[in-house]
Amino acid sequence: MQTTSAIRRYLSGNCLTLFLLLFCLTFGATVAHAADPVDNTFYDKARQGWFWYEDPPAAKEQEGEPKAKHRDTISLDALSIEDLWNMHPDDFQDLLNGAQKQAVQFPTEQNVLEYLTIQDIARRKALAYTHTASYVTQKYSNLFRMNQAYPTAGPGVTARVQMQRDEIAETLNLGKADHALLFFVNPHCSYCEKQRQILAYFMEKYGWQIRTVDISKEPDAATRFNITVTPTLLLIKKGHSESIPVATGVIALSELERKLYRAIRYLGGKTGGDNFLLYDFQEDSALDPQSILNGRSQPWNPTQ
């Protein structure tokens, strides 16, 4: 029995020793593995730097204060009055601006005198153009007929206004046969009632048909004509799918007549976007933009 107990104590002691040995080996391997990255980093960079003939990275140069721009000095010593008079406008403008800045920066007698001389030449050159333009427009008055199309004298203005009124009235009286106005309103629109009163005078004067459309009760009509604001007046023409707005908001009777006149002419194909404001009596005049293209010869070359 004593022998058996001794054997058990011997085996138990050896097992404990073996366990401790395995534990130490395992823990040591773990610690060594965790230390590898640090050691590797150290050894990877050990051969870098000044001692291994490697220059350190150059330090970034600090940006100094910006250098002042060099500006040429303006001088008229090499230029005559005739040179300045015949100089290209772009070059002359640069010279004028430079002389002005130089005179402001250094207001000496010489700098100011040179700048004022250049400025005086510019004034005289502009005056020469004005004289020539007046001469050309008077000599070729058949080409530049603004006074004939849009007189500024009192009697001419009176005649022009009367012609406009007569043409508007005639167009509106003829247009009521195949045109109509749609008047878009809503119950909460305070301006609609004011516009309705103005339209009552218009109907009494010209006998037009005006249909009131309440967009709260007829939303489809508002959607069809893209009406989002009231009051709105829209012109439609019999047999045409196209329509054109006449006015949005409250509009005076005289302005309504003018806008309606232009809308009728537009729907009738008599005007377009580039001559929308043209009156009928102004066609082929200086106020008609494209009349210059109607077989007209070159004014500067009569033989062409």
C-alpha positions in Angstrom: 0.0 0.0 0.0 2.8 2.4 0.8 4.4 1.6 -2.6 1.1 2.4 -4.4 0.8 5.7 -2.5 4.3 6.7 -3.4 3.7 6.0 -7.1 0.6 8.1 -7.1 2.4 11.0 -5.5 5.2 10.7 -8.1 2.7 10.7 -11.0 0.8 13.7 -9.5 3.9 15.7 -9.2 5.0 15.0 -12.7 1.6 16.0 -14.1 1.8 19.3 -12.3 5.3 19.9 -13.7 4.2 19.1 -17.2 1.2 21.4 -17.0 3.4 24.3 -15.8 5.9 23.7 -18.6 3.1 23.7 -21.3 1.6 26.9 -19.8 4.9 28.8 -19.9 5.6 27.8 -23.5 2.1 28.9 -24.6 2.3 32.3 -22.8 5.8 33.0 -24.1 4.7 32.4 -27.7 1.8 34.7 -27.3 3.9 37.5 -25.9 6.5 37.0 -28.6 3.8 37.2 -31.3 2.3 40.4 -29.8 5.8 42.0 -29.8 6.5 41.2 -33.4 4.9 44.3 -35.0 6.8 46.7 -32.7 10.1 44.9 -33.3 9.5 44.7 -37.1 8.7 48.4 -37.3 11.9 49.2 -35.5 14.1 47.0 -37.6 12.4 48.1 -40.8 13.4 51.7 -40.1 16.7 51.1 -38.5 18.6 51.7 -41.8 16.9 55.0 -42.6 18.0 58.5 -41.9 21.1 60.7 -41.9 23.5 58.0 -40.7 22.7 55.9 -43.7 23.4 58.7 -46.2 19.8 59.6 -46.6 18.9 63.4 -46.7 15.9 64.4 -44.5 12.8 65.7 -46.3 13.1 69.3 -47.3 11.1 71.7 -45.2 8.3 73.5 -47.1 9.2 77.1 -47.9 7.0 79.6 -46.3 5.2 81.8 -48.7 6.6 85.4 -48.4 4.7 88.5 -49.1 3.5 88.9 -52.7 5.8 91.0 -54.8 4.4 94.3 -56.1 3.5 94.2 -59.7 5.7 96.2 -62.0 3.7 98.8 -63.9 5.0 100.6 -66.9 5.2 104.4 -66.7 2.9 106.2 -69.1 4.7 108.8 -71.2 3.6 110.8 -74.2 7.1 111.8 -75.2 7.1 109.4 -78.2 3.6 110.2 -79.3 2.3 113.2 -81.3 -1.2 114.7 -81.2 -1.8 113.1 -84.6 -0.7 109.7 -83.3 -3.2 110.0 -80.4 -6.0 111.2 -82.8 -5.6 108.2 -85.1 -4.9 105.6 -82.4 -7.1 102.5 -82.3 -9.9 103.0 -79.8 -8.8 100.0 -77.7 -5.2 101.2 -77.5 -6.4 104.7 -76.8 -8.7 103.5 -74.0 -5.8 101.6 -72.4 -3.6 104.7 -72.6 -6.3 107.0 -71.2 -6.9 104.6 -68.2 -3.2 104.3 -67.6 -2.6 108.0 -67.7 -5.5 108.6 -65.3 -4.2 106.1 -62.8 -0.7 107.5 -63.0 -2.0 111.0 -62.4 -4.0 109.8 -59.4 -1.1 107.9 -57.9 1.5 110.6 -58.6 -0.4 113.9 -59.2 2.5 115.9 -60.6 2.0 118.7 -63.0 3.3 116.6 -65.9 1.2 113.5 -65.2 -2.0 115.6 -64.8 -1.3 117.6 -67.9 -0.7 114.4 -70.0 -4.0 112.8 -68.7 -6.0 115.9 -69.4 -4.6 116.2 -72.9 -5.6 112.6 -73.7 -9.0 113.2 -72.2 -9.5 116.3 -74.3 -8.6 114.3 -77.4 -11.2 111.7 -76.4 -13.8 114.5 -76.0 -13.0 116.0 -79.4 -13.1 112.6 -81.1 -16.5 111.9 -79.7 -17.7 115.3 -80.8 -16.4 114.6 -84.3 -18.4 111.4 -84.4 -21.5 113.2 -83.2 -21.2 115.8 -86.0 -20.6 113.1 -88.6 -23.6 111.0 -87.4 -25.9 114.0 -87.6 -24.7 114.8 -91.1 -25.1 111.2 -92.3 -28.6 110.8 -90.9 -29.7 114.1 -92.4 -28.1 113.4 -95.8 -29.6 109.8 -95.9 -32.9 110.6 -94.2 -34.6 108.2 -96.6 -32.7 105.4 -94.8 -33.0 106.5 -91.2 -36.6 107.5 -91.0 -37.2 107.6 -87.2 -38.8 111.1 -87.3 -41.2 109.9 -89.9 -42.1 106.7 -87.9 -42.0 108.2 -84.5 -42.2 112.0 -84.5 -41.2 114.0 -81.4 -42.6 117.4 -82.3 -45.9 118.2 -80.6 -48.2 118.1 -83.7 -46.5 114.9 -84.8 -47.0 113.2 -81.4 -50.7 114.2 -81.5 -51.1 112.7 -85.0 -49.2 109.5 -84.0 -51.4 108.9 -80.9 -54.6 109.5 -82.9 -53.5 107.0 -85.5 -52.8 104.4 -82.8 -56.2 104.9 -81.2 -58.0 104.7 -84.5 -56.2 101.5 -85.4 -56.9 99.9 -82.0 -60.6 100.8 -82.1 -60.9 99.4 -85.6 -59.1 96.2 -84.8 -61.2 95.6 -81.6 -64.5 96.3 -83.4 -63.6 93.8 -86.2 -62.1 91.3 -83.8 -65.3 90.7 -81.7 -66.8 88.6 -84.6 -64.3 85.7 -84.2 -62.6 86.4 -80.8 -63.7 86.1 -77.2 -62.2 86.8 -73.8 -62.1 84.3 -70.9 -62.1 86.0 -67.5 -60.7 83.7 -64.8 -61.8 84.5 -61.2 -62.2 82.8 -57.8 -64.6 83.7 -54.9 -61.7 84.9 -52.7 -60.2 87.3 -55.2 -60.7 90.9 -54.2 -59.2 92.2 -57.4 -61.6 90.3 -59.5 -64.5 92.5 -58.7 -62.5 95.6 -59.6 -61.5 94.1 -62.9 -65.1 93.1 -63.5 -66.1 96.7 -63.3 -63.5 97.7 -65.9 -64.6 94.9 -68.2 -68.2 96.2 -68.0 -67.0 99.5 -69.6 -65.1 97.5 -72.2 -68.2 95.4 -73.1 -70.3 98.5 -73.3 -67.8 100.3 -75.6 -67.0 97.4 -78.0 -69.8 94.8 -77.5 -67.3 91.9 -76.9 -68.2 88.5 -75.5 -66.6 87.8 -72.1 -67.1 84.5 -70.4 -66.4 84.4 -66.7 -64.7 81.2 -65.4 -64.7 80.5 -61.7 -61.6 78.3 -61.2 -62.9 76.9 -57.9 -65.9 75.4 -59.8 -64.2 74.7 -63.1 -60.7 73.5 -62.2 -60.3 71.7 -65.5 -60.5 74.9 -67.4 -57.8 76.4 -65.2 -55.6 73.4 -65.8 -56.2 73.4 -69.5 -55.1 77.0 -69.9 -52.5 76.9 -67.1 -54.2 79.6 -65.0 -52.7 79.9 -61.5 -53.5 83.6 -60.8 -56.7 85.5 -60.7 -57.9 87.7 -62.2 -56.6 86.6 -65.6 -57.8 87.5 -69.1 -57.2 85.1 -71.9 -57.9 85.7 -75.6 -59.2 82.8 -77.8 -60.0 82.8 -81.5 -62.7 80.8 -83.3 -61.3 77.9 -85.1 -57.9 78.1 -83.5 -56.5 76.0 -80.7 -53.9 78.6 -79.7 -54.7 81.2 -77.1 -52.7 84.1 -75.6 -53.0 85.7 -72.2 -54.0 89.4 -72.3 -53.4 90.4 -68.7 -52.9 89.1 -65.2 -54.2 91.2 -62.3 -56.2 94.5 -62.5 -55.5 96.4 -65.7 -56.8 99.8 -66.8 -59.1 100.1 -69.8 -56.6 101.9 -72.0 -53.9 99.2 -71.3 -56.5 96.5 -71.9 -57.2 97.9 -75.3 -53.6 98.0 -76.3 -52.8 94.5 -75.1 -55.9 93.1 -76.7 -55.0 94.8 -80.0 -51.5 93.2 -80.0 -52.9 89.8 -79.0 -55.4 89.9 -81.9 -52.7 90.7 -84.4 -50.5 88.0 -83.0 -53.2 85.3 -83.3 -53.9 86.5 -86.8 -50.3 86.0 -87.9 -49.7 89.7 -88.6 -47.0 90.0 -85.9 -44.5 87.7 -84.2 -42.2 87.8 -81.3 -39.7 90.2 -83.0 -42.3 92.8 -84.0 -45.0 92.3 -81.4 -45.4 96.0 -80.6 -45.6 97.1 -84.2 -48.7 99.0 -85.3 -50.1 98.4 -88.8 -49.3 101.9 -90.0 -45.7 101.4 -88.9 -45.0 98.5 -91.2 -42.0 99.0 -93.5 -40.7 101.9 -91.4 -37.7 102.4 -89.2 -39.7 100.7 -86.4 -40.2 97.5 -88.4 -37.1 95.4 -87.5 -37.0 93.1 -90.5 -38.1 95.7 -93.2 -34.4 96.3 -93.8 -34.2 92.8 -95.4 -36.9 93.5 -98.0 -34.7 93.7 -101.1 -32.8 96.8 -99.9 -29.4 97.6 -101.5 -26.3 98.3 -99.5 -26.4 102.0 -98.6 -22.6 102.2 -98.6 -22.4 100.6 -102.1 -25.3 101.7 -104.3 -24.1 99.6 -107.2 -24.7 96.3 -105.3 
